[in-house]
């Protein structure tokens, strides 16, 4: 393997477990291209507190939304939760909400199809997302006849970053980061782009013709294993 692999990580943070496993001679620069801000809107907070008093079917598709709701509700509510596998599910489990999770998937459309298959259409779907959420899940469920109550748990804003060098690979965790990056920078054709899932990969493919490598799993650990395996294979 090359003595030095230069990687740009565009997410907001690299997990500690991943940092420990990074090969010694790799250089990973972490520059977040988005920033998320928890909703502090009184109407939104009142709505989530009221919802916590009732049985409800709640969809959570990001770790940020999971952190927001568990921080704003000081007990485990009587909810049924559908969420994304990986960091979202882990965040809920870490806060003691794991038993509420009844449906999981690796992408939002797959999760929507599960919900439509198993949940009665009379059930209101409460969807915790951001101001820039992808429309796949709510649109699909509404087309199937469900009422979707969207709650904006956080806002996602682009973050400006100045880059001073070229990278061998660039890592993306979300479509928002993809769009923020390509709105600011152009890259050489040889740069390899890594995506944590198919949704992010599709966002990359809309902005670039470069090679895209998609992690089979939806955790950072699996993503970085995919990156390691890629460079190990091409450098043998």
C-alpha positions, 0 to 999 in steps of 0.5 A: 500500500502507498506510504501515504494516502491523503483523504478528505473527510467532509462529515462533522466528526469522525468517530473515536473507534474509526480514528483508532483504526486509521493506518499510521501513514494515512493522512485524513483531514476533517473539514465539515462541509455542513453544520447542523443546529438543533431546533429551539423553536418553541412551537416545535418543542411544544409539539414534540413534548405533546407527542411524547405523552401519547402512543405514536409512530415516529420515523427518524432518519438521522443521528442528529434527529435521534440526539435532538429528540432524546435530549428534549424528552427526558423519558422513554415515550410509548412510541413505535420507531422506524429508523435508519440502520447504523448511527441513527439506530445506535444513537437511540439504543445508547439513550435507552430507546432501542426497544422502541425501534421496530423497523430499520433499513439502510435507506429512506425509500426501503424504510418507507416501503416497510412502513407502507407494508406493515402499518395501517394507513390510518396511522399518522406518521410523525417524521423527524427530519431537517429543513433539507430532508430528502423527500423520498420517504414522506412523498412515498408514504403520502402517495400510499395514503398516509398522513405524514406530520413533519417535525423539523428537528434541526437545520442543515446549513452549508459550511465554507471550507478552503482547501489547499491541497489535492486528495486521493479520496474524499469521504461523504456522509450525506447528500447535503455535504456533497452539494456543499462541497461541489458548490465550492470546489472542483476536483481532478478526475483521478480523485476517488469518492467514497459514500456511506450509502446509496442515497449519498452515492446518487447525490455524488453521481449527479455532481461528478463523473469520478469513481464512486465507492459505496460502503456496504454498511451504513456505519462509519466503521464499515465505511472506513473498512471499505476505504481501507479495502479499496486502497489495499486492493489497488496498491498490492 
